[in-house]
Amino acid sequence: MRQTAVQIIEKLTQAGHTALLAGGCVRDMLLGREPKDYDVATSATPEQVIKLFPGAQTVGAHFGVVIVRLNHEHVEVATFRSDGSYSDGRRPDSVAYSTPELDAQRRDFTINGLFFDPLTDRVIDHVGGQVDLRMGLLRAIGVAKDRFEEDHLRMLRAVRFATVLGFDIEHATWESICGLAEKIKSVSIERIREEFVKTMLSPNRVRGFDLLVNSGLMAQFLPEILALQGCEQPPQFHPEGDVFIHTRLMLSLLPAEASLPLVMSVLLHDIAKPATQTRDADTGRIRFNGHDKLGAEMTGDILRRLKFPNDVIEPAVVAVENHMAFMNVQKMRTATLRRFMARPSFEDELALHRVDCLGSNGFTDNYDFLVAKKQEFASEPLLPPRILAGADLIALGWHSGKAMGRLLTTIQTLQLEGTLKSKEDALAWVSQHAPVPDVFESAEE
């Protein structure tokens, strides 16, 4: 993609225009990171760009943005501009074509306000971004408060950049975020979710979590997390502290690469503890009866409110609902255990259980047991094909219904436990233990 962007810059330059790489790609190049895309900023107007690149598509005419298609790549080409006022806290009401100097001034952070001329191998810095890159500092361009008043989403972008890059946030920039955090509510929940996800999927997610909480941003779109603070837990099981500390510790114990449903289930697995906390009148023992079931409901409500897709919501809800079941795995019958482990979300649930243990009492007996069982069961599917099907029972005179369903489940259980090993075994067992009910009994079922 860089080669394509350079080709575009060469053609624009040959036509008498100024053209430079701009923004995040320059930042990432200087940090030794591979840019996800390459953006070009130019003095050429959209009409001039389209004339040079027939077939280019204007996607932001109001903002002077054109998508150039070249070499099977799509590169965003934007005309240098200055922005007018931001009445909606998200987008400028008007723009005016301008110069590289003024274009840099309208951007969010100094490290994103850099240009690079690939034809002369020269960094062009009008905002002091190179110094901040070397210092590992995230600083708003100009007056921080003004930058965030213009576009409220920039506050979440600041948290994301500080998290992903491991940068500190400059004092005035941080103070402005804290002072304006409530205004993030004006941003669409989809954009909030997008920045939140990028932050929480970072290997440095705990830093992002802390920044969201301490800035006041978390309270605006996920206030349930703040309710975990000060929610005491039984010290014999949770010597680490309250539910908030426990949740934060679990986030820190996740592997660098973790699925989004796993991260969300860790974040929300104990979300119902404040609502279910009780103390025994005699012993003073703290309990959270039903927090797993209520937590699953709350998790679904929260993730739907944040407009997550179903392929994130459903496994996260299942994980929260079942996270307490892991304490019983060593007592489960073989068939029950196999079914438990065969569920689609089991691997993420097992990872949740692991950090739940490590983030509390440190006992991993059940986790170790399940890891051993995974190896033991590895030679065949956890749920092998049934040795007897409904058609086989119908051939014996059974009728479809609940009774036949229960019988099939019983046969599968005996199969999973090794009692029945073949279709012949199963038919013999049915003949001896499950005589065919008459039609009236089957209908009643």
PALOZA-254869 format. One record per atom (N, C-alpha, C): x, y, z. Coordinates in pm, whole numbers, padded with zeros to 5 digits, always signed. Each point is the difference from the previous one (the first is absolute). Layout:
XYZ/...
***
This chain:
+00083-00121+00000/-00083+00121+00000/+00086+00126+00000/+00117-00006+00070/+00086+00118+00001/+00048+00031-00141/+00036-00104-00075/+00047+00023-00136/-00108+00069-00083/-00124-00041+00019/-00110+00062-00072/-00017+00146+00041/+00009+00027+00129/-00011+00138+00049/+00111+00087-00058/+00121-00056-00009/+00112+00075-00056/-00023+00029-00148/-00056-00098-00073/-00033+00023-00141/-00098+00116-00015/-00099+00005+00087/-00098+00109-00003/+00068+00133+00026/+00089+00002+00099/+00072+00122+00034/+00087+00045-00117/+00065-00095-00066/+00084+00035-00116/-00081+00065-00111/-00117-00057-00028/-00083+00054-00107/-00054+00138+00035/-00042+00018+00126/-00048+00132+00044/+00112+00103-00006/+00119-00040+00040/+00115+00092-00001/+00038+00038-00142/+00000-00097-00091/+00033+00027-00140/-00101+00096-00063/-00123-00001+00054/-00103+00090-00051/+00007+00138+00065/+00100+00021+00085/+00020+00133+00059/-00063+00019+00137/-00048-00107+00062/-00063+00010+00131/+00096-00046+00110/-00025+00046+00121/+00069-00054+00117/-00076-00123+00047/+00073-00106+00030/-00066-00123+00048/+00092-00070+00098/-00056-00040+00114/+00079-00058+00109/-00076-00113+00067/+00074-00093+00058/-00063-00096+00090/-00038+00075+00127/-00112-00038+00061/-00051+00079+00112/-00056-00087+00110/+00009+00054+00123/-00072-00059+00114/+00061-00126+00057/-00088-00096+00027/+00039-00119+00073/+00107-00084-00066/+00002-00003-00133/+00101-00081-00066/+00140+00057+00024/+00011+00133+00006/+00129+00063+00028/+00042-00033+00144/-00094+00014+00090/+00027-00036+00141/+00053-00142+00011/-00072-00094-00061/+00039-00140+00013/+00134-00028-00067/+00025+00062-00115/+00129-00018-00067/+00115+00046+00090/-00017+00114+00066/+00106+00053+00086/+00017-00084+00127/-00107-00072+00040/+00008-00087+00116/+00047-00141-00035/+00023-00024-00131/+00042-00132-00043/-00113-00101-00003/-00124+00049-00006/-00117-00087-00007/-00052-00003-00143/-00063-00110-00038/-00057-00010-00134/-00135+00071-00004/-00012+00106-00080/-00130+00070-00008/-00108-00091-00059/-00123+00019+00049/-00112-00077-00053/-00045+00055-00134/+00020+00130-00021/-00032+00061-00128/+00086+00125-00017/-00001+00053-00120/+00079+00118-00032/-00093+00106-00056/-00001+00117+00064/-00084+00111-00044/+00088+00106-00065/-00054+00063-00102/+00072+00106-00072/-00072+00132+00020/+00076+00105+00030/-00055+00136+00008/+00063+00080-00114/-00081+00084-00063/+00048+00068-00121/-00059+00140-00013/+00069+00082-00079/-00055+00132-00033/-00102-00009-00113/-00007-00113-00069/-00096-00017-00110/-00142-00007+00054/-00092+00060-00070/-00141-00008+00038/-00054-00138-00040/-00114-00041+00056/-00058-00129-00039/-00020-00011-00152/-00042+00109-00063/-00022-00004-00145/+00132-00025-00074/+00108+00060+00048/+00130-00020-00063/+00050-00142+00022/-00027-00054+00119/+00041-00138+00028/-00075-00096-00092/-00130+00020-00014/-00082-00088-00084/+00043+00011-00146/+00040+00117-00043/+00046+00017-00138/+00127-00080-00025/+00088-00005+00101/+00126-00076-00013/-00022-00150+00016/-00104-00036+00075/-00026-00141+00029/-00146-00031-00034/-00029-00016-00128/-00139-00032-00040/-00050-00125+00073/-00123+00008+00046/-00057-00112+00075/+00012+00018+00150/+00077+00103+00042/+00008+00029+00144/-00139+00039+00051/-00024-00028+00126/-00134+00021+00056/+00003+00105+00110/-00086+00099-00013/-00012+00101+00105/-00088-00056+00111/+00059-00020+00118/-00077-00056+00112/-00027+00104+00107/+00072+00110-00005/-00022+00107+00097/+00016+00134-00068/-00090+00028-00092/+00011+00123-00079/+00009+00123+00091/-00077-00003+00108/+00000+00113+00093/+00137+00020+00064/+00076-00111+00011/+00130+00006+00067/+00116-00013-00098/-00029-00003-00129/+00106-00007-00100/+00070-00133-00004/-00071-00109+00022/+00061-00133+00006/-00040-00082-00122/+00100-00062-00062/-00021-00083-00118/+00069-00134+00024/-00065-00109-00043/+00062-00132+00006/+00054-00033-00139/+00131-00015-00009/+00065-00035-00125/+00023-00150-00003/-00042-00064-00109/+00019-00143-00016/+00113-00022-00098/+00103-00068+00047/+00119-00023-00082/+00068-00128+00046/+00041-00082-00092/+00070-00126+00033/-00081-00087+00096/-00131+00001-00019/-00090-00078+00086/+00002+00047+00145/+00047+00123+00023/+00002+00059+00134/-00090+00124-00001/-00052+00034+00118/-00079+00121+00016/+00076+00094+00095/+00033+00118-00049/+00075+00096+00081/-00082+00128+00014/-00011+00048+00125/-00075+00123+00025/+00089+00120-00029/-00049+00088-00086/+00071+00122-00036/-00086+00119+00044/+00055+00084+00087/-00077+00112+00054/+00070+00132-00030/-00076+00098-00038/+00054+00133-00026/+00032+00069+00133/+00116+00067+00006/+00035+00078+00119/-00117+00091+00034/-00038+00005+00127/-00116+00080+00034/+00012+00061+00140/-00084+00100+00024/-00023+00055+00134/-00146-00026+00032/-00030-00026+00126/-00137-00029+00041/-00065+00121+00064/-00130+00014-00027/-00077+00104+00067/-00044-00046+00137/-00108+00055+00051/-00048-00035+00133/-00061-00141-00001/-00007-00060+00119/-00058-00134+00018/-00123+00014+00089/-00115+00020-00058/-00119+00023+00081/-00056-00129+00061/+00033-00115-00061/-00055-00126+00052/+00100-00079+00082/+00120+00055+00023/+00099-00071+00080/+00055-00122-00067/-00009-00005-00133/+00049-00119-00070/+00065+00035-00134/-00067+00086-00082/+00049+00032-00133/-00006+00151-00023/+00093+00053-00080/-00002+00145-00026/-00120+00039-00084/-00055+00117+00027/-00113+00050-00077/+00043+00042-00141/+00125+00040-00010/+00050+00043-00131/+00151-00024-00004/+00054-00010-00121/+00144-00015-00018/+00044+00095-00111/+00128+00034+00002/+00058+00083-00105/+00134-00060-00038/+00026-00010-00128/+00128-00053-00044/+00112+00094+00044/+00113-00059+00043/+00103+00084+00060/+00139-00052-00032/+00087+00003+00098/+00143-00035-00017/+00036-00114+00094/+00117-00063-00021/+00042-00105+00093/+00009+00050+00144/+00046+00125+00017/+00014+00054+00135/-00135+00008+00071/-00100+00053-00068/-00133+00013+00060/-00069-00136+00011/+00026-00089-00094/-00059-00133+00005/+00051-00075+00124/+00127+00016+00031/+00055-00066+00119/-00065+00053+00127/-00030+00130+00003/-00056+00061+00120/-00141-00048+00033/-00074-00049-00100/-00138-00039+00025/-00009-00147+00045/+00112-00072+00004/-00002-00142+00038/-00003-00016+00152/-00011-00125+00047/-00025-00020+00143/+00125+00007+00087/+00100-00086-00026/+00117-00010+00088/+00127+00024-00081/+00100+00052+00066/+00124+00037-00070/+00060-00120-00074/-00011-00119+00058/+00061-00116-00065/-00078-00042-00125/-00122+00054-00016/-00081-00028-00119/+00000+00117-00097/+00076+00103+00031/+00002+00120-00084/+00124+00010-00086/+00070-00111-00020/+00123-00001-00077/-00026-00032-00146/+00087+00053-00087/-00002-00033-00142/+00135-00062-00037/+00002-00076-00108/+00125-00059-00047/+00001+00004-00152/+00112+00051-00053/+00017+00005-00145/+00085-00119-00042/-00061-00103-00058/+00078-00119-00036/+00094+00024-00117/-00021+00109-00076/+00087+00027-00114/+00132+00062+00043/-00001+00065+00117/+00125+00058+00053/+00040-00063+00133/-00079-00097+00045/+00025-00068+00127/+00010+00100+00116/-00099+00091+00008/+00005+00109+00097/-00128+00007+00082/+00016+00008+00133/-00113+00021+00091/-00029+00149+00007/-00128+00035-00011/-00041+00140+00009/-00086+00014+00125/+00049+00077+00096/-00062+00006+00133/-00030+00145+00035/-00129+00034-00001/-00043+00136+00035/-00054+00008+00142/-00003-00113+00074/-00069-00001+00130/+00085-00060+00114/+00125-00030-00026/+00085-00059+00105/-00027-00147+00025/-00053-00068-00097/-00034-00141+00018/+00119-00091+00015/+00111+00033-00064/+00118-00088+00009/+00055-00004+00142/+00003+00114+00065/+00048+00003+00139/-00091-00084+00089/-00131+00013-00016/-00094-00076+00082/+00010-00149-00028/+00028-00037-00125/+00021-00141-00032/+00120-00055+00077/+00107+00078+00000/+00121-00045+00070/-00024-00008+00150/-00082+00088+00052/-00029+00004+00144/-00108-00099+00041/-00067-00057-00097/-00113-00088+00032/-00113+00076+00065/-00035+00114-00060/-00099+00090+00061/-00113+00028-00099/-00122-00013+00048/-00118+00033-00080/-00046+00140+00039/+00007+00093-00094/-00030+00139+00027/-00100+00052-00106/-00105+00064+00044/-00093+00062-00095/+00069+00116-00070/-00035+00020-00125/+00055+00113-00076/-00070+00129+00046/+00080+00103+00027/-00056+00128+00043/-00061-00008+00138/-00117+00058+00019/-00069+00000+00129/-00080-00129+00011/+00036-00083+00097/-00061-00133+00012/-00152+00007+00011/-00048+00090+00083/-00144+00011+00021/-00072+00028-00132/+00060+00085-00083/-00061+00032-00129/-00007-00122-00090/+00107-00080+00002/+00001-00119-00088/-00110-00099+00041/-00022-00015+00130/-00102-00095+00046/-00141+00057-00011/-00012+00131+00011/-00131+00062-00021/-00043-00015-00146/+00098+00007-00090/-00029-00017-00143/-00055-00140-00029/+00068-00099+00052/-00036-00139-00028/+00013-00080+00129/-00113-00032+00061/+00001-00066+00129/+00058-00142-00007/-00008-00063-00116/+00056-00135-00012/+00151+00000+00020/+00064+00113-00019/+00145+00008+00018/+00042-00040+00141/-00090+00015+00097/+00036-00041+00137/+00022-00150+00008/-00087-00077-00064/+00019-00145-00002/+00117-00039-00089/+00022+00075-00106/+00117-00026-00085/+00128+00023+00078/+00001+00099+00088/+00118+00024+00083/+00030-00120+00089/-00105-00054+00061/+00017-00119+00084/+00051-00117-00084/-00057-00015-00118/+00042-00111-00086/+00146+00013-00042/+00041+00119-00044/+00139+00018-00041/+00096-00020+00117/-00035+00055+00115/+00086-00017+00117/+00014-00147+00038/-00108-00075-00018/+00000-00142+00033/+00081-00080-00101/-00032+00015-00126/+00063-00081-00104/+00148+00034-00016/+00034+00128+00012/+00138+00043-00019/+00080-00003+00129/-00069-00010+00114/+00069+00003+00128/+00052+00139+00034/-00068+00104-00048/+00042+00138+00022/-00065+00057+00126/+00067+00100+00058/-00062+00080+00105/-00084+00109-00066/-00102+00046+00072/-00082+00110-00051/+00048+00129+00067/+00033+00097-00081/+00050+00129+00049/-00103+00062+00095/+00049+00072+00102/-00084+00044+00112/-00122+00081-00046/+00019+00102-00081/-00114+00083-00041/-00099-00080-00083/+00051-00092-00079/-00086-00086-00081/-00085-00089+00091/+00065-00058+00102/-00071-00087+00095/-00104+00079+00080/+00036+00116+00047/-00092+00081+00077/-00123+00039-00082/+00021+00025-00128/-00113+00035-00086/-00093-00118-00020/+00057-00119-00015/-00082-00121-00013/-00085-00019+00125/+00063+00010+00115/-00074-00018+00126/-00111+00103+00015/+00027+00122-00041/-00099+00106+00016/-00116-00009-00098/+00024-00064-00113/-00103-00006-00104/-00059-00139-00020/+00037-00095+00086/-00038-00141-00020/-00148-00019-00024/-00083+00076+00069/-00145-00018-00012/-00049+00024-00142/+00073+00077-00077/-00044+00033-00135/+00014-00117-00097/+00066-00106+00042/+00012-00116-00089/-00138-00058-00029/-00098+00031+00084/-00136-00050-00022/-00061+00051-00130/+00053+00108-00053/-00055+00055-00124/+00044-00080-00122/+00098-00086+00017/+00053-00081-00111/-00086-00124-00015/-00017-00048-00121/-00080-00120-00022/+00061-00118+00074/-00085-00089+00050/+00048-00113+00077/+00085-00092-00085/-00026-00004-00131/+00081-00084-00088/+00145+00048-00003/+00021+00131-00006/+00138+00054-00002/+00067-00020+00135/-00077+00017+00107/+00055-00025+00133/+00043-00146+00011/-00088-00090-00042/+00033-00143+00007/+00126-00032-00079/+00013+00060-00118/+00116-00028-00085/+00130+00035+00070/+00006+00117+00062/+00122+00040+00071/+00021-00086+00125/-00108-00031+00069/+00007-00084+00120/+00057-00138-00034/-00048-00057-00109/+00047-00133-00041/+00149+00003-00034/+00042+00099-00075/+00142+00010-00036/+00087+00012+00125/-00050+00072+00098/+00075+00016+00125/+00007-00132+00076/-00113-00069+00013/-00005-00120+00081/+00064-00121-00067/+00017+00003-00130/+00068-00109-00069/+00151+00019-00003/+00046+00114+00043/+00144+00023+00007/+00063-00087+00109/+00121-00053-00023/+00070-00071+00108/+00019+00086+00125/-00005+00132-00020/+00016+00096+00111/-00135+00044+00054/-00099-00091-00006/-00140+00035+00030/-00020+00052+00142/+00079-00043+00095/-00019+00048+00138/+00029+00150+00009/+00099+00045-00075/+00027+00144-00003/-00120+00074-00056/-00058-00053-00107/-00118+00063-00057/-00116-00001+00097/-00019-00111+00070/-00105-00011+00100/+00017+00109+00107/+00123+00015+00049/+00027+00101+00104/-00028+00141-00052/+00043+00027-00122/-00021+00134-00055/-00148+00030-00018/-00076-00099-00045/-00144+00020-00018/-00068+00027+00134/+00040-00074+00102/-00060+00018+00133/+00042+00134+00060/+00130+00026+00001/+00052+00119+00069/-00037+00131-00069/-00024-00005-00130/-00037+00121-00073/-00148+00035+00019/-00080-00098+00040/-00144+00021+00008/-00074-00044-00125/+00073-00047-00101/-00065-00043-00124/-00080-00128+00020/+00056-00095+00077/-00070-00126+00022/-00136+00024+00063/-00008+00094+00089/-00126+00029+00069/-00109+00046-00096/+00040+00049-00116/-00098+00055-00094/-00066-00108-00087/+00074-00106-00032/-00060-00100-00089/-00004-00140+00060/+00071-00024+00112/-00006-00129+00067/+00008+00020+00151/-00100+00071+00057/+00005+00035+00143/-00005-00120+00092/-00049-00113-00049/-00008-00120+00085/+00137-00040+00054/+00106+00030-00076/+00136-00034+00046/+00034+00075+00128/-00045+00125+00011/+00033+00081+00118/-00068-00054+00125/-00115-00069-00018/-00071-00058+00114/+00079-00113+00065/+00099-00054-00071/+00082-00108+00056/+00097+00052+00105/+00028+00130-00005/+00094+00058+00097/-00061-00002+00140/+00073-00055+00094/-00047-00006+00138/-00095-00114+00029/-00028-00083-00099/-00086-00117+00023/+00086-00112+00059/-00009-00013+00132/+00086-00094+00070/-00032-00145-00036/+00104-00086+00014/-00014-00143-00025/+00053-00077+00121/-00040-00129+00014/+00052-00079+00113/+00152-00010-00008/+00072+00048+00099/+00147+00002-00008/+00063-00138-00009/-00069-00103+00050/+00058-00135-00009/+00003-00050-00143/-00087+00053-00086/+00000-00039-00141/+00060+00107-00090/-00004+00125+00048/+00048+00111-00082/+00092+00091+00083/+00120-00048+00028/+00093+00084+00077/+00048+00123-00076/-00025+00003-00131/+00049+00111-00082/-00077+00129+00025/-00125-00009+00048/-00075+00122+00027/-00140-00004-00058/-00054+00118-00031/-00139+00009-00044/-00019-00048-00144/-00123+00003-00047/-00032-00054-00132/+00070+00078-00111/+00015+00130+00018/+00068+00083-00100/+00146-00041-00012/+00067-00014+00113/+00141-00042-00001/+00015-00138-00063/-00092-00089+00035/+00002-00136-00055/-00016+00003-00153/-00094+00077-00050/-00024+00009-00144/+00122+00058-00071/+00056+00105+00055/+00119+00063-00060/+00117-00098-00002/+00017-00074+00108/+00108-00098+00007/-00018-00108-00106/-00124-00045-00019/-00027-00101-00102/+00035+00052-00139/-00033+00125-00029/+00036+00058-00129/+00151-00004-00022/+00075+00025+00107/+00146+00002-00011/+00058-00139-00023/-00075-00104+00034/+00049-00137-00011/-00037-00065-00134/-00080+00069-00080/-00035-00054-00132/+00123-00002-00091/+00007-00095-00094/+00110+00003-00096/-00011+00124-00088/+00110+00037-00064/+00001+00120-00084/-00108-00007-00107/-00012-00115-00063/-00103-00020-00102/-00118-00072+00064/-00110+00067+00011/-00121-00059+00059/-00119+00039-00085/-00095-00091-00014/-00118+00030-00081/-00085+00107+00068/-00080+00070-00080/-00087+00103+00055/-00104-00057+00096/-00066-00114-00031/-00093-00057+00099/+00068-00034+00132/+00124-00048-00006/+00072-00032+00124/+00027+00126+00081/+00049+00104-00064/+00029+00124+00072/-00128+00057+00062/-00109-00001-00076/-00125+00053+00053/-00054-00087+00113/+00017-00131-00008/-00049-00087+00108/+00083+00018+00126/+00130+00024-00014/+00083+00030+00117/-00044+00132+00063/-00020+00099-00084/-00040+00132+00049/-00133-00005+00074/-00092-00087-00046/-00138+00004+00050/-00039-00122+00082/+00092-00094+00025/-00040-00127+00062/-00059+00019+00140/+00046+00101+00073/-00051+00025+00135/-00083+00129+00007/-00056+00040-00112/-00068+00130-00008/-00122+00005+00091/-00056-00116+00034/-00121-00002+00084/+00031-00018+00148/+00125-00004+00037/+00031-00018+00143/-00051+00114+00088/+00012+00125-00042/-00056+00105+00087/-00150-00018+00023/-00073-00046-00100/-00145-00014+00011/-00041-00123+00081/+00090-00097+00013/-00037-00125+00068/+00073-00017+00133/+00077+00096+00041/+00079-00015+00123/-00091-00005+00124/+00024-00101+00083/-00068-00011+00128/+00103-00038+00106/-00036+00023+00127/+00087-00038+00112/-00080-00088+00095/+00057-00111+00039/-00064-00090+00096/-00014+00071+00134/-00121-00002+00054/-00028+00074+00124/+00083-00052+00117/+00029-00129+00002/+00073-00058+00113/+00151+00005-00020/+00046-00040-00119/+00145-00011-00022/+00061+00121-00069/-00086+00080-00065/+00051+00115-00074/+00060-00037-00134/-00012-00127-00038/+00060-00045-00126/-00071+00066-00119/+00079+00044-00095/-00054+00065-00119/-00034-00105-00104/-00117+00015-00061/-00042-00093-00104/-00052+00078-00120/+00004-00067-00116/-00049+00060-00124/-00088-00101-00073/-00100-00050+00068/-00084-00105-00058/-00068+00049-00128/+00015-00079-00106/-00064+00031-00127/+00069+00106-00083/+00121+00040+00040/+00065+00107-00076/+00037-00045-00141/+00017-00132-00020/+00033-00050-00133/-00119+00014-00095/-00118-00036+00047/-00119+00009-00086/-00039+00145-00026/-00006+00081+00105/-00032+00141-00019/+00110+00068-00083/+00124-00042+00025/+00112+00057-00076/-00012-00027-00149/-00049-00119-00035/-00019-00032-00141/-00105+00093-00061/-00108+00026+00073/-00104+00091-00050/+00057+00141-00017/+00076+00045+00101/+00058+00134-00007/+00102+00010-00113/+00078-00105-00019/+00098-00001-00108/-00068+00016-00134/-00108-00074-00021/-00075+00013-00125/-00056+00140-00018/-00055+00056+00107/-00057+00136-00007/+00109+00103-00033/+00114-00013+00067/+00109+00097-00020/+00054-00008-00142/+00028-00120-00047/+00060-00016-00132/-00098+00040-00110/-00128-00024+00022/-00099+00046-00098/-00008+00152+00002/+00007+00059+00119/-00002+00147+00010/+00118+00062-00076/+00114-00068+00004/+00119+00048-00069/+00004-00044-00146/-00108-00064-00046/-00017-00040-00140/+00107-00101-00046/+00038-00092+00089/+00089-00107-00042/-00077-00098-00088/+00067-00069-00091/-00068-00100-00082/-00030-00126+00082/-00092-00080-00051/-00041-00121+00072/+00114-00099+00018/+00096-00003-00093/+00109-00097+00014/+00097+00038+00112/-00017+00116+00058/+00072+00038+00122/-00091-00016+00121/-00123+00045-00014/-00094-00003+00112/-00025-00142+00049/-00034-00090-00091/-00043-00134+00040/+00107-00078+00074/+00125-00012-00050/+00100-00073+00077/+00038+00068+00130/-00002+00133+00004/+00031+00070+00124/-00107-00028+00106/-00126+00000-00039/-00110-00029+00092/+00012-00143+00052/+00027-00095-00089/+00015-00140+00041/+00114-00015+00099/+00111+00068-00027/+00116-00011+00089/-00030+00055+00139/-00068+00114+00005/-00035+00058+00130/-00098-00090+00074/-00097-00053-00072/-00101-00085+00063/+00059-00128+00056/+00105-00052-00061/+00056-00130+00039/+00130+00008+00079/+00047+00122+00031/+00134+00006+00059/+00008-00063+00140/-00113-00011+00069/+00003-00064+00132/-00009-00153-00010/-00041-00051-00117/-00014-00146-00016/+00134-00071+00002/+00108+00074-00022/+00132-00064-00005/+00041-00058+00135/-00061+00048+00109/+00036-00054+00130/-00047-00145+00017/-00090-00043-00088/-00058-00134+00015/+00052-00100-00103/+00096+00037-00082/+00038-00087-00111/+00055-00134+00045/+00069-00003+00113/+00057-00127+00045/-00105-00095+00055/-00120+00051+00024/-00108-00084+00049/-00095-00044-00112/+00021+00052-00119/-00091-00030-00110/+00018-00143-00050/-00112-00062-00040/+00008-00127-00069/+00072+00022-00133/+00059-00106-00053/+00077+00011-00123/-00082+00061-00113/-00125-00046-00015/-00084+00052-00107/-00028+00148+00018/-00029+00041+00123/-00026+00142+00029/+00123+00082-00030/+00117-00051+00039/+00125+00073-00023/+00029+00014-00149/-00022-00106-00074/+00024+00007-00144/-00092+00104-00066/-00125+00000+00039/-00091+00099-00056/+00042+00141+00040/+00043+00015+00123/+00046+00129+00051/+00119+00050-00083/+00093-00088-00029/+00121+00038-00071/-00022+00014-00150/-00109-00056-00051/-00026+00004-00144/-00069+00128-00044/-00040+00085+00093/-00070+00122-00036/+00092+00092-00082/-00052+00072-00099/+00083+00081-00090/+00088+00103+00071/-00048+00053+00112/+00074+00106+00068/+00090-00053+00112/+00021-00132+00005/+00071-00058+00115/+00142+00054+00014/+00075+00015-00109/+00140+00043+00012/+00009+00138+00065/-00086+00092-00041/-00001+00132+00064/-00047-00008+00145/-00096-00087+00026/-00048-00017+00138/+00111-00057+00088/+00078-00092-00054/+00111-00057+00075/+00105+00107+00029/+00025+00086-00098/+00095+00111+00022/-00053+00097+00105/-00131+00024-00003/-00063+00084+00103/+00018-00063+00138/-00024-00130+00009/+00014-00069+00129/+00144+00009+00050/+00095-00016-00089/+00141+00005+00040/+00034+00134+00065/-00034+00111-00067/+00036+00130+00057/-00086+00032+00122/-00120-00058+00008/-00084+00017+00118/+00068-00060+00122/+00060-00118-00018/+00071-00066+00109/+00127+00075+00036/+00079+00034-00102/+00126+00069+00025/-00022+00139+00058/-00115+00059-00030/-00030+00133+00051/-00071-00001+00134/-00006-00116+00063/-00063-00008+00133/+00084-00087+00092/-00042-00125+00025/+00072-00083+00096/+00119-00073-00059/+00013+00001-00131/+00114-00064-00063/-00013-00149-00020/-00111-00060+00043/-00018-00144-00014/-00044-00033-00143/+00078-00083-00068/-00031-00034-00138/-00031-00149-00016/-00046-00065+00107/-00026-00144-00005/-00098-00035-00112/-00109+00072-00009/-00101-00032-00100/+00051+00029-00141/+00076+00107-00014/+00061+00031-00129/+00096-00111-00042/+00086-00042+00092/+00096-00106-00031/-00073-00131-00033/-00109-00026+00071/-00080-00120-00027/-00054+00003-00142/-00053+00115-00043/-00057+00011-00133/+00106-00008-00109/+00116+00056+00025/+00110-00010-00097/+00039-00147-00018/+00007-00073+00112/+00031-00144-00007/-00109-00076-00074/-00125+00037+00023/-00111-00067-00068/+00002+00029-00150/+00040+00119-00038/+00011+00033-00141/+00098-00094-00069/+00110-00029+00067/+00099-00092-00055/-00055-00142-00003/-00071-00036+00105/-00056-00135+00008/-00103-00024-00109/-00082+00100-00029/-00107-00014-00099/+00046+00034-00142/+00127+00032-00018/+00046+00053-00129/-00004-00102-00112/-00006-00128+00032/+00008-00103-00104/-00130-00014-00080/-00110+00059+00048/-00127-00008-00070/-00080+00126+00028/-00103+00026-00079/-00082+00119+00026/-00063-00007+00140/-00014+00114+00062/-00064+00002+00132/-00142-00056-00008/-00069+00032-00108/-00133-00055-00025/+00004-00078-00131/+00041-00127+00003/+00005-00080-00123/-00139-00021-00057/-00009-00042-00125/-00133-00026-00059/-00079-00097+00086/-00129+00028+00014/-00086-00087+00081/-00005-00141-00061/+00004-00100+00087/-00006-00138-00049/-00144-00041-00030/-00096+00079+00046/-00140-00028-00029/-00070+00132-00032/-00080+00000-00105/-00070+00121-00042/-00150-00016+00014/-00072+00109-00018/-00145-00004+00012/-00063-00099-00096/+00057-00009-00121/-00055-00092-00099/+00006-00145+00048/+00106-00031+00077/+00013-00137+00052/-00111-00029+00100/-00033+00097+00083/-00106-00021+00098/-00137-00005-00069/-00019+00082-00101/-00127-00004-00074/-00019-00138-00063/+00110-00058-00049/-00008-00133-00060/-00043-00105+00102/+00028+00029+00130/-00041-00093+00106/-00142+00024+00045/-00065+00105-00054/-00138+00028+00037/-00019+00125+00083/+00110+00073+00027/-00011+00125+00076/-00060+00110-00087/-00058+00097+00067/-00053+00118-00068/+00081+00123+00044/+00016+00092-00094/+00073+00124+00035/-00069+00071+00115/+00079+00054+00089/-00055+00072+00114/+00103+00014+00110/-00042+00056+00113/+00092+00024+00111/+00056-00130+00057/-00083-00103+00005/+00046-00128+00056/+00114-00056-00083/-00014+00004-00132/+00106-00050-00086/+00126+00087+00013/-00018+00131+00014/+00114+00089+00019/+00077-00031+00126/-00074-00027+00110/+00067-00034+00125/+00075-00133-00013/-00059-00094-00073/+00066-00130-00017/+00128+00016-00081/-00004+00079-00105/+00120+00023-00080/+00111+00065+00084/-00040+00093+00088/+00099+00064+00089/+00059-00102+00095/-00083-00089+00054/+00049-00105+00090/+00098-00092-00072/-00034-00036-00121/+00089-00088-00077/+00134+00071-00028/-00008+00129-00036/+00124+00073-00024/+00085+00009+00128/-00067+00019+00113/+00073+00006+00127/+00074-00131+00025/-00068-00113-00020/+00064-00131+00020/+00113-00021-00101/-00018+00055-00120/+00106-00008-00102/+00122+00080+00045/-00022+00121+00048/+00111+00086+00041/+00073-00057+00120/-00071-00073+00083/+00062-00058+00118/+00061-00138-00027/-00013-00048-00124/+00063-00126-00038/-00083-00123+00027/-00122+00016+00050/-00084-00116+00030/-00050-00064-00129/-00039+00082-00097/-00045-00048-00130/+00105+00039-00104/+00046-00100-00076/+00110+00027-00093/-00039-00016-00147/-00118-00055-00026/-00039-00023-00138/-00151+00011-00014/-00046+00003-00124/-00143+00007-00026/-00068-00125+00053/+00066-00111-00014/-00057-00126+00049/-00018+00006+00151/+00102+00053+00072/-00011+00015+00146/-00121+00087+00035/-00016+00110-00075/-00107+00094+00029/-00137-00064-00025/-00014-00074-00109/-00129-00064-00030/-00034-00104+00106/+00102-00073+00044/-00023-00101+00104/-00041+00068+00131/+00063+00114+00030/-00032+00072+00124/-00144+00051-00008/-00040+00056-00114/-00137+00050-00016/-00099-00114+00017/+00030-00113-00061/-00091-00115+00009/-00021-00043+00144/+00106+00008+00081/-00008-00046+00139/-00056+00105+00094/+00036+00127-00022/-00030+00105+00099/-00106+00100-00044/-00036+00003-00128/-00091+00105-00047/-00100-00058-00098/-00100-00072+00051/-00102-00054-00090/-00075+00114-00070/-00045-00029-00120/-00069+00102-00080/-00131+00039+00068/-00024+00130+00029/-00128+00041+00059/-00110-00006-00104/-00125-00011+00048/-00108-00002-00097/-00023+00142-00054/-00079+00011-00104/-00020+00129-00066/-00058+00104+00093/-00093-00043+00088/-00066+00094+00090/+00102+00061+00095/+00090-00084+00056/+00102+00050+00095/+00094+00097-00072/+00039-00035-00125/+00091+00087-00074/-00065+00134-00029/-00127-00002-00033/-00072+00126-00028/-00011+00085+00124/-00026-00068+00116/-00010+00074+00126/+00128+00072+00032/+00116-00065-00034/+00129+00064+00025/+00008+00132-00075/
***
